[in-house]
Amino acid sequence: MNLEKVRVRFAPSPTGHLHIGGARTALFNWLFAKRYKGSFILRIEDTDRERSTDEYISAIIDSMKWLGLDWDEGPYRQTDRFEVYISFAERLINEGKAYRCYCTPEEIEQKRQEAISLGKTFKYDRKCLVLEDKTLDKPFTIRFKTMSVGCTVVNDMIKGVVEFDNSQLDDFIIVRSDGTPTYNFCVVVDDIDMNITHVIRGDDHLNNTPKQIQIYNAFGWKLPEFAHIPMILGADKTRLSKRHGATSVMAYKEMGYLPEALINYLVRLGWSYGDKEIFTIDELMQCFSLDNVGKSSAVFNPEKLLWLNSQYIMKKTEDELADLVKPFLQADGINIDGIETTWLKQAITLLKERVKTLKELSNSLLIYIQQDVNIDEKVKSKFINPENLHLLNKLLDLIQSIEPFSHENIGLKLKEFADSNTLKLKEVAQPIRVALTGSTASPGLFEIMQLLGKEKVIYRLKKAFKGE
C-alpha cells in the first residue's frame, strides 16, 4: 500500500440528508487521512440535477461540521466542472476510445425489450460506433468504448481480488444528450484531477469499479487504491433504512446525541481494535487503519449507541452539559436567561448519570424548572390519599419549618419525623417524591428538595396534598 502523500475524498450526492452510512464512509476517509498525515477532500457530486438541491448540500456540510470532520480542500461541486468533463470526453472521442451515439431513447428501449423477449441481457449493439458520418446534426450521447474481452481486476484493500468479465460490460454513456456528464465518468476525472490516492467507499460502488478502471486505463492514468467498505444493516439484516430508526446524522443531533459518541459508534461498525470499545478522537487518529476493517456487513444497534452516548454524557463536565442542554431547553419554551448557572449545574450533577441523551436531560430538567408538575392519577391515589392525609399535613408543617433548607438538614428532619411516627423513611419520602416530581423514581429526594427550593417545594406539596 502506497502511503506517500495520501489524498482521500468524501463525495456525497446531495439528494438527501447525510445518512449514517455516508457519515461512516466520511469518517473512515477522514481518519485515514489523519493517521497518515494526508489530505481529506470534500466533493459534492451534484450532477443529478433533478434530485440535488442546495438545501441538501448545506445539510451535508452542517452534518460534517457537527461531527468535527473538517476537510483540507473543498467543498468542490461537480456542476462547476462541466467544461473539464466535456474536454476529457472529447479527448476520448479523438483517440477512438469513445463515440457519439445518435440512437434515440425510444430506439434503445425497443432494443431493450427485444433482448428481454429473447431472455437475453441487453447490451448496446454499437450501431453508432461504425457510423460513417459521426457528426450528424441531431442530439447525441457520448458512449465509452469498453473492453469486451478478458477481465477487469479490482485489487481491493478489503475485498481482496475481484474479477469482472468484460463481456458483461456495456458501452455505457459518459455524457448525456443534454450535455451533462454521468457519475462513472465524473468520478474518475475528479479523482485524477484531485490526485486521489485511495478511494474508500461503500461496497455498493464495487460494481461501478470495473467501468471506472477502464476509464483510468483509457487515459493511461495510474489507478488509486480501492477499498470498499461493507454496508450497514438493520437488526433484520436488511439494508439500514428509516424503518430501523433515525438514519440521518442531523436527526441524531436533534435527539440529543453527542457527536463524539456517534463518531465512536460509527467507527466500530465494521472496524475493530482488540476489545476496546471507547476511543477518544486522538486515539482513533493514531490507531485507525483499513487492515482492521471486516469483510462482513455491520449491524446497526440503536441500544448500543444509546448506551455509548450515556457514557459520554457522564464524562462531560457540568459546565459542558449546561451549554449543550440550553438549546434543548429553549426548544421546550424555557427562557434560559432566567436560569442561574450555578443552579443549573447542581441540577445536572443530580441528573447526568440517569439520562442517556441531551433531550432526556432537558426533559428531566423541566420538572425542576417549571412551576407545576404532572402527577399520574394512579400513582397519586396510591401515595396521596385520604388515609394518609393527616400525616401528610403534619409533614407539610414540618417542611415549612425547616431552616436552613439544605439537603443535609432536610434529610435529618425527615428521618426524625419518620422515627417519631414509627414509619420507614420510604413511607415518608414517596408521597413527597410523587408530589414534587410526579414519579416514584428520581435522584436523591433531599437533594431534589434543596434544588427546587423551599418556595417551590411548599407550592407543589400544597397542590398535591390539599388540591390548592
C-alpha positions in Angstrom: 0.0 0.0 0.0 1.4 3.4 -1.1 1.1 5.8 1.8 3.1 8.7 0.4 1.1 11.9 0.1 -2.2 10.2 1.0 -5.2 12.1 -0.5 -8.7 10.8 0.1 -12.1 12.2 -0.6 -15.7 12.0 0.6 -18.1 12.6 -2.3 -21.7 12.6 -1.3 -24.6 13.2 -3.6 -26.9 16.0 -2.3 -30.1 14.1 -2.9 -30.9 13.8 0.8 -29.5 14.4 4.3 -26.2 12.8 5.3 -27.0 9.2 6.1 -25.4 7.2 8.8 -23.7 5.0 6.2 -22.4 8.1 4.4 -21.1 9.5 7.7 -19.2 6.3 8.4 -17.6 6.5 4.9 -16.6 10.1 5.6 -15.2 9.2 9.0 -13.1 6.3 7.6 -11.6 8.6 4.9 -11.0 11.4 7.5 -9.3 9.1 9.9 -7.2 7.5 7.2 -6.0 11.0 6.2 -5.3 11.9 9.8 -3.5 8.7 10.5 -1.1 9.1 7.6 -0.9 12.9 7.7 -2.6 13.2 4.3 -5.4 15.4 2.9 -9.1 14.9 3.1 -11.2 16.5 0.3 -14.9 17.2 0.3 -16.5 16.9 -3.1 -20.2 17.3 -3.8 -21.4 15.0 -6.7 -24.4 17.0 -7.8 -24.7 16.0 -11.5 -28.2 14.6 -10.7 -29.9 18.0 -11.3 -33.4 16.7 -10.7 -32.7 15.4 -7.2 -29.8 17.5 -6.0 -30.6 20.7 -4.0 -28.6 23.5 -2.3 -30.6 22.7 0.9 -29.2 19.2 1.0 -25.7 20.5 0.3 -26.0 22.8 3.3 -27.4 19.9 5.4 -24.4 17.7 4.5 -21.9 20.4 5.3 -23.7 21.1 8.6 -23.6 17.4 9.5 -19.9 17.2 8.7 -19.1 20.3 10.8 -21.2 18.9 13.7 -19.3 15.6 13.6 -16.0 17.5 13.6 -14.9 16.1 10.2 -13.1 19.1 8.9 -11.7 19.0 5.3 -8.5 20.2 3.9 -9.9 21.1 0.4 -13.3 21.8 -1.0 -16.2 21.6 -1.0 -15.9 21.2 -4.7 -19.1 20.9 -6.8 -19.2 18.8 -10.0 -21.7 21.2 -11.6 -18.9 23.8 -11.6 -16.6 21.5 -13.6 -18.7 20.5 -16.6 -16.2 22.1 -19.1 -13.5 19.9 -17.6 -15.5 16.7 -18.1 -16.5 17.6 -21.7 -12.9 18.3 -22.7 -11.9 14.9 -21.4 -14.8 13.2 -23.2 -13.8 14.9 -26.5 -10.2 13.7 -25.9 -11.5 10.1 -25.7 -13.6 10.6 -28.9 -10.5 11.9 -30.7 -8.5 8.9 -29.6 -11.2 6.4 -30.7 -12.0 5.4 -27.1 -15.5 6.9 -27.0 -18.0 7.8 -29.7 -21.2 9.8 -30.3 -24.4 7.8 -30.2 -27.3 9.2 -32.1 -29.8 6.5 -31.1 -33.0 7.9 -29.5 -34.2 6.8 -26.1 -37.2 5.1 -28.0 -34.8 3.1 -30.2 -32.8 2.0 -27.2 -35.9 1.0 -25.3 -37.1 -1.0 -28.3 -33.9 -2.9 -28.4 -34.0 -3.5 -24.7 -37.5 -5.0 -24.9 -36.4 -7.2 -27.8 -33.5 -8.6 -25.7 -35.8 -9.2 -22.8 -38.3 -11.1 -25.0 -35.4 -13.4 -26.1 -34.3 -13.9 -22.5 -31.1 -12.0 -23.0 -29.3 -9.3 -21.1 -29.5 -6.0 -23.1 -26.2 -4.6 -24.3 -25.9 -1.7 -26.7 -25.1 -3.1 -30.2 -22.5 -0.4 -31.0 -24.6 0.7 -34.0 -23.2 4.2 -33.8 -19.6 3.1 -33.4 -19.5 2.1 -37.1 -21.3 5.1 -38.5 -19.5 6.6 -41.5 -20.8 10.1 -40.6 -20.0 10.7 -37.0 -21.1 14.4 -36.9 -24.8 14.2 -37.6 -26.9 17.3 -36.9 -29.0 15.7 -34.2 -28.9 15.1 -30.4 -26.3 12.6 -29.2 -24.9 11.0 -26.2 -21.3 10.0 -25.7 -20.6 6.4 -25.0 -17.4 4.9 -23.7 -15.9 2.0 -25.7 -15.4 -0.7 -23.2 -13.0 -3.6 -23.5 -15.2 -6.5 -24.5 -12.8 -9.4 -23.9 -10.8 -10.6 -20.9 -11.4 -9.5 -17.3 -11.1 -6.2 -15.3 -9.5 -6.9 -12.0 -10.1 -4.9 -8.8 -7.4 -5.3 -6.2 -9.4 -4.2 -3.2 -7.8 -3.5 0.1 -10.8 -5.0 1.9 -12.5 -7.4 -0.5 -9.2 -8.8 -2.0 -9.0 -9.6 -5.7 -12.4 -9.3 -7.5 -12.6 -10.1 -11.2 -15.3 -8.8 -13.6 -15.9 -10.4 -17.0 -15.6 -7.6 -19.6 -18.1 -9.4 -21.9 -20.8 -8.4 -19.3 -19.9 -4.7 -19.6 -21.8 -2.3 -21.9 -20.6 0.7 -23.8 -22.0 3.0 -21.1 -22.9 6.6 -21.6 -20.4 9.1 -20.2 -22.2 12.3 -21.4 -26.0 12.6 -21.7 -27.7 14.2 -24.7 -28.3 17.4 -22.7 -24.6 17.7 -22.2 -24.4 16.6 -18.6 -21.7 14.1 -17.7 -22.6 10.9 -15.8 -21.3 9.7 -12.5 -18.9 7.0 -13.5 -17.1 9.4 -15.8 -17.1 12.4 -13.5 -15.8 10.5 -10.5 -12.7 9.2 -12.5 -11.9 12.6 -13.9 -12.2 14.2 -10.5 -10.2 11.6 -8.7 -7.4 12.0 -11.2 -7.6 15.8 -11.3 -7.5 15.9 -7.5 -4.7 13.3 -7.2 -6.8 11.0 -5.1 -4.5 8.1 -3.9 -7.1 6.0 -2.1 -10.8 5.5 -2.9 -12.6 4.4 0.3 -16.3 4.0 -0.2 -19.3 1.7 0.4 -19.3 -1.7 -1.3 -22.5 -0.7 -3.2 -20.0 1.0 -5.5 -18.0 -2.1 -6.2 -19.9 -2.9 -9.4 -19.1 0.5 -10.8 -15.4 0.0 -10.3 -14.6 -2.0 -13.4 -16.1 0.7 -15.6 -14.1 3.3 -13.8 -10.9 1.3 -14.0 -11.4 1.0 -17.8 -11.7 4.8 -18.0 -8.4 5.2 -16.0 -6.7 2.8 -18.4 -8.1 4.6 -21.5 -6.4 7.8 -20.3 -3.2 6.0 -19.2 -3.7 7.1 -15.7 -2.4 5.4 -12.6 -5.1 3.6 -10.6 -5.8 4.7 -7.0 -6.0 2.0 -4.2 -9.6 0.9 -3.8 -11.2 -0.1 -0.5 -14.9 -1.0 -0.5 -16.5 -1.0 3.0 -19.3 -3.5 3.8 -22.7 -2.0 4.1 -24.5 -1.2 7.4 -27.6 -3.4 8.0 -30.5 -3.2 10.4 -31.2 -5.8 13.0 -33.2 -7.8 10.4 -30.1 -8.0 8.3 -31.6 -5.8 5.5 -30.0 -2.5 4.4 -30.3 0.2 7.0 -33.4 2.4 6.4 -35.8 4.6 8.2 -37.8 1.7 9.5 -34.8 0.8 11.6 -34.9 4.2 13.3 -33.4 7.5 12.5 -30.8 7.3 9.8 -29.6 10.9 9.2 -26.9 12.5 11.2 -28.8 15.6 12.0 -31.7 13.5 13.3 -29.4 12.2 16.0 -28.2 15.7 16.8 -31.9 16.7 17.3 -32.5 13.7 19.6 -29.7 14.9 21.8 -26.8 12.6 20.9 -23.2 13.8 21.2 -21.1 14.0 18.1 -18.2 12.2 19.7 -20.5 9.3 20.8 -21.8 9.0 17.3 -18.3 9.0 15.9 -17.2 6.4 18.4 -20.1 4.2 17.5 -19.8 4.6 13.7 -16.1 3.7 13.7 -16.9 0.4 15.5 -19.4 -0.5 12.8 -17.1 -2.8 10.8 -13.7 -1.8 12.3 -12.2 -3.2 15.5 -9.1 -2.6 17.6 -8.9 -5.6 20.0 -11.6 -5.5 22.6 -11.5 -1.7 23.1 -14.9 -0.1 22.8 -14.5 3.6 23.7 -12.0 5.8 21.9 -11.0 9.5 22.0 -10.6 11.2 18.7 -6.9 11.4 19.3 -6.7 7.6 19.9 -8.7 6.9 16.7 -6.3 9.1 14.6 -3.4 7.2 16.0 -4.7 3.6 15.6 -7.2 3.6 12.7 -6.2 1.5 9.6 -8.1 -0.3 6.9 -6.3 -3.6 7.9 -8.9 -4.0 10.8 -12.0 -3.3 8.6 -14.0 -6.5 8.4 -15.4 -8.0 5.2 -18.8 -8.7 6.6 -21.7 -6.2 6.9 -22.1 -4.4 10.2 -25.4 -4.5 12.1 -26.7 -1.2 13.5 -27.7 -1.5 17.1 -29.6 1.6 18.4 -29.5 0.4 22.0 -25.7 0.1 21.9 -25.4 3.7 20.5 -27.7 4.9 23.3 -25.6 3.2 25.9 -22.4 4.7 24.4 -24.0 8.2 24.4 -24.8 7.9 28.1 -21.2 7.1 28.8 -20.1 10.2 27.0 -22.7 12.3 28.8 -21.4 11.0 32.2 -17.8 12.1 31.2 -18.9 15.6 30.4 -18.4 18.3 33.0 -21.4 20.2 34.4 -20.2 23.3 32.6 -20.1 21.5 29.2 -23.5 19.9 29.7 -25.1 23.2 30.8 -24.0 24.8 27.4 -25.1 21.7 25.5 -28.6 21.4 27.0 -29.6 25.0 26.7 -30.7 24.8 23.1 -33.0 21.8 24.1 -34.4 23.8 27.0 -35.1 26.7 24.6 -36.8 24.4 22.2 -39.1 23.4 25.1 -40.1 27.0 25.7 -37.8 27.8 28.6 -36.2 31.2 28.9 -32.6 30.2 29.7 -31.6 33.7 30.6 -33.7 33.3 33.7 -31.8 30.2 34.9 -29.0 30.7 37.3 -25.8 28.9 36.0 -24.9 27.6 39.5 -28.4 26.1 40.0 -28.3 24.5 36.5 -25.0 22.8 37.2 -26.3 21.5 40.5 -29.3 20.1 38.7 -27.2 18.5 36.1 -25.0 16.9 38.7 -28.1 15.1 40.1 -29.3 14.0 36.7 -26.4 13.3 34.3 -25.9 9.7 35.4 -29.6 9.0 34.9 -30.0 10.2 31.4 -28.8 8.9 28.0 -29.3 11.9 25.7 -29.3 15.7 26.0 -33.0 15.7 25.1 -33.7 13.4 28.0 -31.6 15.7 30.2 -33.7 18.6 29.1 -36.9 16.8 29.8 -35.7 15.9 33.3 -34.7 19.5 34.0 -38.1 20.7 33.0 -39.5 19.1 36.1 -37.4 21.3 38.3 -37.6 24.5 36.2 -41.4 24.7 35.6 -43.7 25.7 38.4 -46.1 22.8 38.1 -45.6 19.1 37.6 -48.0 16.5 36.2 -48.8 13.6 38.5 -50.2 10.4 37.2 -53.6 9.8 38.9 -52.9 6.2 39.6 -49.6 7.0 41.3 -51.1 9.8 43.2 -54.0 7.7 44.6 -51.6 5.2 45.9 -49.3 7.6 47.8 -51.5 10.6 48.4 -55.0 9.6 49.6 -57.5 10.3 52.4 -56.0 7.6 54.6 -52.6 9.4 54.9 -53.8 13.0 54.5 -53.5 13.7 58.2 -49.9 12.5 58.2 -49.1 14.5 55.0 -50.4 17.7 56.5 -48.1 17.2 59.6 -45.3 16.6 57.1 -46.1 19.8 55.3 -46.0 21.8 58.5 -42.6 20.2 59.3 -41.1 21.1 55.9 -42.3 24.7 56.2 -40.3 25.0 59.4 -37.0 23.5 58.1 -34.1 26.0 58.2 -31.6 26.0 56.7 -33.2 24.3 53.7 -30.2 22.2 52.8 -30.3 18.6 51.8 -28.4 17.6 54.9 -30.9 19.3 57.2 -33.9 18.1 55.2 -32.7 14.5 55.5 -32.2 14.8 59.2 -35.6 16.3 59.9 -37.5 13.8 57.7 -35.7 10.9 59.3 -36.6 12.2 62.7 -40.2 12.6 61.6 -40.3 9.0 60.3 -38.9 7.7 63.6 -41.3 9.7 65.8 -44.3 8.3 63.8 -42.9 4.7 63.7 -42.6 4.8 59.9 -40.0 3.8 57.5 -38.3 6.7 55.7 -39.6 5.4 52.4 -43.2 5.8 53.6 -42.4 9.5 54.3 -40.3 10.0 51.2 -42.5 8.5 48.5 -45.5 10.9 48.9 -43.1 13.8 48.8 -41.3 12.5 45.8 -44.6 11.9 43.9 -45.8 15.4 44.8 -42.6 17.1 43.7 -41.6 15.1 40.6 -44.8 13.2 39.5 -42.9 10.0 39.7 -41.9 7.3 42.2 -38.3 7.3 40.8 -35.9 10.2 40.9 -32.5 11.3 42.1 -31.9 11.7 45.8 -35.0 13.3 47.4 -33.2 15.5 49.8 -31.0 16.9 47.0 -34.1 17.5 44.8 -35.8 19.4 47.6 -32.8 21.7 48.1 -32.6 22.1 44.3 -36.3 23.1 44.0 -36.0 25.5 46.9 -38.4 25.8 49.8 -40.9 28.0 48.0 -41.5 25.6 45.1 -41.5 22.6 47.4 -44.2 24.1 49.5 -46.2 25.1 46.4 -46.1 21.6 44.9 -46.8 19.8 48.2 -49.8 22.0 48.9 -51.1 21.5 45.4 -50.8 17.7 45.8 -51.8 17.3 49.4 -54.6 19.9 49.6 -55.5 20.4 46.0 -54.6 24.1 46.0 
